[in-house]
């Protein structure tokens, strides 16, 4: 049988690749771009965890305004 990494794991791997590229980027603009891409992949991984039921939704206090 084949062991498959979860979808969120794949997304985190993509984030890691971006953050590795950030460290070798030739310019400040490229470093910032890779950082933003890595952050976006991490946000997608967190959302995927929530969709998969791995983490509970965040509950807002009743008096918080939207």
NORDAVEN-V925652 format. One record per residue. N is the residue number from 0. PHI is phi in whole degrees, -180 to 180 (* if undefined). OMEGA is omega as a letter, one per 30 degrees, with the letter a starting at -180 (999 if undefined). D_CENTER is the distance of its C-alpha to the mean C-alpha in Angstrom with 1 decimal. Layout:
# NORDAVEN-V925652
n->N phi->PHI omega->OMEGA d_center->D_CENTER
n->N phi->PHI omega->OMEGA d_center->D_CENTER
This chain:
# NORDAVEN-V925652
n->0 phi->* omega->l d_center->28.0
n->1 phi->-97 omega->l d_center->24.6
n->2 phi->-91 omega->a d_center->21.8
n->3 phi->-111 omega->l d_center->18.5
n->4 phi->-71 omega->l d_center->15.1
n->5 phi->-63 omega->l d_center->13.2
n->6 phi->-57 omega->l d_center->11.1
n->7 phi->-65 omega->l d_center->8.0
n->8 phi->-65 omega->l d_center->9.4
n->9 phi->-61 omega->a d_center->9.7
n->10 phi->-65 omega->l d_center->6.2
n->11 phi->-67 omega->l d_center->5.7
n->12 phi->-63 omega->l d_center->9.0
n->13 phi->-61 omega->l d_center->8.3
n->14 phi->-61 omega->l d_center->6.1
n->15 phi->-62 omega->l d_center->9.1
n->16 phi->-64 omega->l d_center->11.5
n->17 phi->-63 omega->a d_center->10.7
n->18 phi->-70 omega->l d_center->11.1
n->19 phi->-67 omega->l d_center->14.2
n->20 phi->-64 omega->l d_center->15.5
n->21 phi->-57 omega->a d_center->15.1
n->22 phi->-69 omega->a d_center->17.7
n->23 phi->-114 omega->a d_center->20.1
n->24 phi->-65 omega->a d_center->19.9
n->25 phi->-79 omega->a d_center->23.5
n->26 phi->-144 omega->l d_center->23.1
n->27 phi->-64 omega->l d_center->21.6
n->28 phi->-63 omega->l d_center->20.5
n->29 phi->-67 omega->l d_center->18.7
n->30 phi->-60 omega->l d_center->17.0
n->31 phi->-64 omega->l d_center->15.8
n->32 phi->-63 omega->l d_center->14.6
n->33 phi->-65 omega->l d_center->12.6
n->34 phi->-63 omega->l d_center->11.1
n->35 phi->-63 omega->l d_center->10.2
n->36 phi->-64 omega->l d_center->8.8
n->37 phi->-62 omega->l d_center->6.6
n->38 phi->-62 omega->l d_center->5.6
n->39 phi->-66 omega->l d_center->5.4
n->40 phi->-62 omega->l d_center->3.5
n->41 phi->-65 omega->l d_center->0.8
n->42 phi->-63 omega->l d_center->3.6
n->43 phi->-64 omega->l d_center->4.7
n->44 phi->-63 omega->l d_center->4.3
n->45 phi->-64 omega->l d_center->5.9
n->46 phi->-65 omega->l d_center->8.1
n->47 phi->-63 omega->l d_center->9.1
n->48 phi->-58 omega->l d_center->10.1
n->49 phi->-65 omega->a d_center->12.1
n->50 phi->-63 omega->l d_center->13.6
n->51 phi->-79 omega->a d_center->14.6
n->52 phi->80 omega->a d_center->16.3
n->53 phi->-75 omega->l d_center->14.7
n->54 phi->-132 omega->a d_center->14.3
n->55 phi->-75 omega->l d_center->16.8
n->56 phi->-66 omega->l d_center->16.5
n->57 phi->-81 omega->l d_center->17.0
n->58 phi->-96 omega->l d_center->20.7
n->59 phi->-87 omega->l d_center->22.2
n->60 phi->-63 omega->a d_center->25.6
n->61 phi->-62 omega->a d_center->28.4
n->62 phi->-92 omega->l d_center->29.6
n->63 phi->-75 omega->l d_center->26.3
n->64 phi->-95 omega->a d_center->26.7
n->65 phi->-83 omega->999 d_center->24.2
